[in-house]
Amino acid sequence: MKRKFTLRFDISKSKWVLKHDDTEKIVRMFKTKEEGSRAGILRKALGQMGGTVVLRTKRGVFDEERIFPQLRG
């Protein structure tokens, strides 16, 4: 089963938050959406297992989905 994450703006924290969808655990927080949505940053945050990241707008509307394959080592 592929791991799923969401990058969205958290009003209470005034930051962009990358959360695991199943556990609601915060993986990373970012000052800007641009910082949080860089492919290298997301790939590093998801680790070798990879996963799917849904990016939302500041208002919470779906923006795009990115898939990071599992790294084989």
Backbone as CSV, one residue per row, in Angstrom:
resi,resn,N_x,N_y,N_z,CA_x,CA_y,CA_z,C_x,C_y,C_z
1,MET,0.842,-1.182,0.000,0.000,0.000,0.000,0.891,1.251,0.000
2,LYS,0.585,2.161,-0.882,1.379,3.372,-1.025,1.075,4.348,0.099
3,ARG,2.112,4.978,0.613,1.940,5.968,1.670,1.439,7.274,1.069
4,LYS,0.527,7.944,1.773,-0.050,9.192,1.279,0.180,10.318,2.278
5,PHE,0.490,11.491,1.733,0.773,12.673,2.527,0.058,13.869,1.922
6,THR,-0.134,14.926,2.720,-0.744,16.159,2.233,0.072,17.340,2.730
7,LEU,0.342,18.275,1.803,0.989,19.526,2.155,-0.089,20.600,2.113
8,ARG,-0.368,21.219,3.275,-1.405,22.243,3.357,-1.004,23.303,4.363
9,PHE,-1.662,24.458,4.278,-1.372,25.548,5.202,-2.128,25.318,6.501
10,ASP,-1.412,25.422,7.624,-2.013,25.272,8.946,-2.129,26.662,9.565
11,ILE,-3.342,27.161,9.685,-3.580,28.517,10.179,-3.068,28.678,11.603
12,SER,-3.286,27.690,12.452,-2.873,27.809,13.860,-1.355,27.890,14.022
13,LYS,-0.616,27.292,13.095,0.840,27.319,13.155,1.443,28.383,12.235
14,SER,0.629,28.934,11.344,1.073,29.898,10.329,2.231,29.338,9.509
15,LYS,2.147,28.049,9.194,3.175,27.377,8.399,2.515,26.359,7.473
16,TRP,3.275,25.951,6.451,2.858,24.869,5.575,3.303,23.568,6.223
17,VAL,2.375,22.615,6.335,2.625,21.381,7.075,2.469,20.177,6.147
18,LEU,3.458,19.291,6.186,3.391,18.024,5.462,3.008,16.960,6.481
19,LYS,1.816,16.365,6.284,1.304,15.361,7.233,1.086,14.031,6.531
20,HIS,1.293,12.958,7.296,0.954,11.615,6.838,-0.567,11.501,6.936
21,ASP,-1.230,11.120,5.856,-2.694,11.098,5.835,-3.308,10.097,6.818
22,ASP,-2.697,8.942,6.990,-3.283,7.917,7.859,-3.096,8.223,9.340
23,THR,-1.915,8.715,9.710,-1.607,8.926,11.123,-1.800,10.368,11.579
24,GLU,-1.931,11.304,10.620,-2.028,12.734,10.913,-0.745,13.274,11.564
25,LYS,0.315,12.484,11.535,1.590,12.904,12.110,2.261,13.929,11.189
26,ILE,2.773,15.007,11.779,3.481,16.025,11.010,4.868,15.493,10.672
27,VAL,5.182,15.491,9.378,6.480,15.021,8.909,7.472,16.175,8.875
28,ARG,7.043,17.315,8.321,7.887,18.512,8.240,6.997,19.746,8.198
29,MET,7.561,20.900,8.591,6.866,22.181,8.480,7.750,23.131,7.686
30,PHE,7.112,24.021,6.914,7.816,24.940,6.039,7.233,26.339,6.170
31,LYS,8.066,27.349,5.926,7.601,28.739,5.971,6.739,29.080,4.764
32,THR,7.096,28.526,3.586,6.354,28.838,2.359,5.969,27.558,1.627
33,LYS,4.965,27.652,0.789,4.557,26.505,-0.023,5.655,26.161,-1.020
34,GLU,6.308,27.186,-1.559,7.370,26.962,-2.532,8.494,26.127,-1.917
35,GLU,8.853,26.449,-0.677,9.896,25.692,0.021,9.455,24.243,0.225
36,GLY,8.227,24.062,0.666,7.716,22.728,0.971,7.413,21.875,-0.231
37,SER,7.226,22.477,-1.392,6.845,21.701,-2.567,8.007,21.414,-3.513
38,ARG,9.218,21.784,-3.137,10.379,21.429,-3.959,10.532,19.914,-3.979
39,ALA,10.750,19.379,-5.166,10.829,17.926,-5.330,11.887,17.301,-4.429
40,GLY,13.055,17.918,-4.330,14.125,17.364,-3.498,13.762,17.334,-2.028
41,ILE,13.097,18.372,-1.574,12.668,18.448,-0.167,11.624,17.366,0.117
42,LEU,10.641,17.223,-0.777,9.599,16.213,-0.571,10.185,14.808,-0.619
43,ARG,11.062,14.566,-1.581,11.677,13.238,-1.713,12.448,12.887,-0.431
44,LYS,13.176,13.858,0.111,13.941,13.634,1.336,13.004,13.391,2.527
45,ALA,11.912,14.158,2.611,10.960,14.017,3.718,10.258,12.653,3.681
46,LEU,9.971,12.141,2.484,9.291,10.856,2.353,10.241,9.685,2.535
47,GLY,11.523,9.903,2.338,12.512,8.859,2.528,12.497,7.821,1.430
48,GLN,13.177,6.719,1.670,13.349,5.672,0.661,12.055,4.966,0.294
49,MET,11.059,5.004,1.175,9.796,4.316,0.893,8.929,5.088,-0.101
50,GLY,9.232,6.372,-0.312,8.452,7.164,-1.263,7.019,7.353,-0.821
51,GLY,6.169,7.743,-1.762,4.759,7.930,-1.467,4.132,8.959,-2.378
52,THR,2.897,9.276,-2.109,2.134,10.249,-2.877,1.907,11.481,-2.013
53,VAL,2.118,12.658,-2.597,1.894,13.910,-1.877,0.840,14.714,-2.617
54,VAL,-0.214,15.100,-1.902,-1.237,15.994,-2.435,-0.908,17.394,-1.942
55,LEU,-0.802,18.339,-2.874,-0.546,19.731,-2.522,-1.870,20.488,-2.589
56,ARG,-2.133,21.282,-1.580,-3.358,22.077,-1.517,-3.003,23.556,-1.552
57,THR,-3.958,24.375,-1.976,-3.764,25.821,-1.965,-3.901,26.312,-0.528
58,LYS,-3.609,27.574,-0.308,-3.718,28.132,1.042,-5.156,28.055,1.556
59,ARG,-6.122,28.069,0.643,-7.535,27.971,1.027,-7.999,26.521,1.183
60,GLY,-7.106,25.551,0.917,-7.435,24.145,1.124,-7.921,23.401,-0.100
61,VAL,-7.938,24.063,-1.260,-8.417,23.443,-2.491,-7.292,22.603,-3.114
62,PHE,-7.646,21.454,-3.695,-6.673,20.593,-4.353,-5.910,21.391,-5.407
63,ASP,-4.580,21.247,-5.405,-3.723,21.936,-6.375,-3.086,20.929,-7.328
64,GLU,-2.356,19.959,-6.781,-1.740,18.922,-7.604,-1.348,17.727,-6.757
65,GLU,-0.998,16.638,-7.436,-0.564,15.423,-6.769,0.768,14.998,-7.363
66,ARG,1.710,14.627,-6.496,3.022,14.172,-6.956,3.298,12.797,-6.375
67,ILE,3.897,11.943,-7.205,4.204,10.580,-6.794,5.721,10.407,-6.778
68,PHE,6.222,9.897,-5.661,7.643,9.641,-5.506,7.836,8.135,-5.337
69,PRO,8.471,7.506,-6.323,8.634,6.039,-6.248,9.570,5.630,-5.127
70,GLN,9.392,4.399,-4.710,10.257,3.823,-3.681,11.656,3.710,-4.271
71,LEU,12.646,4.155,-3.505,14.035,4.060,-3.952,14.565,2.666,-3.677
72,ARG,15.225,2.121,-4.630,15.823,0.800,-4.472,17.298,0.979,-4.210
73,GLY,17.799,0.329,-3.209,19.182,0.540,-2.865,19.878,-0.715,-2.678
